[in-house]
Amino acid sequence: MDSRIDRIDRKILDELTRDGRISVTELARRVGLSKTPCQIRMRRLQEEGYITGFRAVLDPAKLGRDHVAFTEVRLSDTTEKSLGAFNAAARKVPEIEECHMIAGSFDYLLKVRTRDMRDYRHVLGEVISALPHVAATSSYVSMEAVKDDAATTGAGLGQT
């Protein structure tokens, strides 16, 4: 953790992680400040990049997109130009929820969210496999999310 933020800043970040829609008045109460100093700290945390945004957490099952597969991707070429081409193309695929470059026996790990296995097979075979420089893929289908996203589990910075 950056030494430029103090215990109160950490409490603010922890509370916002738990509930990004909390009112400033309630946030101030929970961290032991009045409203104005709390607003000033929040603004500073945003300006300094500690808070990068707020978002809605959606229920994938209600949206018909609760099938999750993790896909290892090996590229045929790992020059910077090839990595850039893959990165740009992967960002455009809506079914790819996360894309991580990996140091290991493969190059990327993708979290792919689709309606069902049939939809995943289509996305894998027709979309992911056609991304620039993809040489091979391996898939792992999630049976259950035991822990997923700190925003939905109430996990914060752990420093209250």
C-alpha positions in Angstrom: 0.0 0.0 0.0 1.2 3.5 -0.8 2.6 5.4 2.1 0.9 8.6 0.9 -2.4 7.3 2.2 -3.2 7.1 5.9 -5.4 4.9 8.1 -8.5 7.1 7.3 -7.9 6.9 3.6 -7.7 3.1 3.9 -10.9 3.0 5.8 -12.6 5.1 3.1 -11.3 2.8 0.4 -12.4 -0.3 2.4 -16.0 1.1 2.9 -16.2 2.0 -0.8 -15.1 -1.5 -1.8 -18.0 -2.9 0.3 -20.5 -0.4 -1.0 -19.7 2.0 -3.8 -23.1 3.6 -3.6 -22.8 4.6 0.1 -23.7 8.2 0.7 -21.0 10.6 1.7 -22.8 11.3 5.0 -22.8 7.6 5.9 -19.3 7.1 4.7 -18.1 10.0 6.8 -19.9 8.5 9.8 -18.3 5.1 9.3 -14.8 6.5 9.0 -15.1 9.0 11.8 -15.1 12.3 9.8 -17.5 15.0 9.1 -19.0 15.2 5.6 -16.7 17.9 4.1 -13.3 16.4 5.0 -14.6 13.0 3.8 -15.6 14.6 0.4 -12.1 16.2 0.2 -10.4 12.9 0.8 -12.6 11.1 -1.7 -11.9 13.7 -4.3 -8.1 13.5 -3.6 -8.2 9.7 -3.8 -9.9 9.9 -7.2 -7.5 12.6 -8.5 -4.5 10.5 -7.4 -5.9 7.4 -9.0 -6.6 5.3 -6.0 -10.3 5.3 -6.9 -10.5 4.7 -10.7 -14.3 4.6 -11.0 -17.6 3.2 -9.8 -19.6 0.5 -11.5 -22.7 -1.6 -11.2 -22.2 -5.3 -10.3 -24.6 -7.3 -12.4 -26.0 -10.7 -11.8 -24.7 -12.9 -14.8 -27.3 -15.6 -14.1 -30.2 -13.1 -14.5 -28.6 -11.9 -17.7 -28.2 -15.5 -19.1 -24.4 -15.4 -19.0 -23.5 -17.6 -16.1 -21.3 -20.1 -17.9 -17.7 -19.3 -17.1 -14.6 -20.9 -18.7 -11.0 -20.1 -18.2 -9.0 -20.4 -21.4 -5.2 -20.7 -21.6 -3.9 -19.2 -24.8 -0.5 -19.9 -26.4 0.7 -17.5 -29.1 2.8 -18.4 -32.1 4.7 -15.2 -31.8 5.4 -13.1 -28.7 7.1 -10.1 -30.1 5.8 -6.7 -28.8 3.9 -6.2 -32.1 2.2 -9.6 -31.9 1.3 -9.1 -28.2 -0.1 -5.7 -29.0 -2.2 -7.1 -31.8 -3.6 -9.9 -29.6 -4.3 -7.4 -26.7 -6.2 -5.0 -29.0 -8.3 -7.8 -30.5 -9.0 -9.5 -27.2 -10.3 -6.2 -25.7 -13.0 -6.1 -28.5 -14.5 -9.5 -27.6 -17.4 -9.0 -25.3 -17.4 -12.6 -24.0 -13.8 -12.1 -22.7 -14.4 -10.7 -19.3 -10.8 -10.7 -18.2 -7.5 -11.2 -20.1 -4.2 -11.6 -18.2 -0.7 -12.0 -19.7 0.9 -14.8 -17.8 4.5 -15.7 -17.1 4.5 -19.5 -17.5 3.9 -22.3 -19.9 1.3 -20.3 -21.8 0.9 -16.6 -22.7 -2.6 -15.5 -21.6 -5.4 -16.6 -19.3 -8.8 -15.5 -20.3 -12.0 -15.5 -18.3 -14.8 -16.1 -20.8 -18.5 -15.7 -19.9 -21.2 -17.1 -22.2 -24.7 -18.4 -22.0 -23.8 -22.1 -22.1 -21.3 -24.7 -23.3 -22.6 -24.5 -26.9 -22.1 -20.7 -26.9 -18.6 -21.1 -25.4 -17.6 -23.7 -28.0 -18.6 -21.2 -30.7 -16.7 -18.3 -29.1 -13.7 -20.5 -28.6 -13.7 -22.0 -32.1 -14.7 -19.0 -34.1 -13.6 -16.0 -32.1 -10.8 -16.7 -29.7 -9.0 -19.1 -32.0 -9.1 -16.5 -34.7 -7.5 -13.8 -32.7 -4.0 -12.7 -33.9 -1.2 -15.2 -33.4 -3.2 -17.8 -31.4 -1.5 -21.1 -31.8 -3.3 -23.2 -29.1 -5.9 -23.0 -26.4 -6.9 -25.1 -23.3 -10.1 -24.7 -21.5 -11.2 -25.1 -17.9 -14.9 -24.8 -17.1 -15.9 -23.4 -13.8 -18.5 -25.5 -11.9 -19.0 -22.9 -9.1 -17.6 -19.5 -8.2 -16.5 -19.9 -4.5 -15.1 -16.4 -4.4 -15.6 -13.8 -7.1 -14.7 -10.1 -7.3 -14.1 -8.2 -4.1 -17.0 -5.8 -4.9 -19.5 -8.7 -4.6 -18.0 -10.4 -1.6 -17.5 -7.4 0.7 -13.8 -8.0 0.8 -11.9 -4.8 1.2 -8.3 -3.8 2.0 -8.4 -5.6 5.3 -7.2 -2.6 7.2 -9.9 -1.1 9.3 
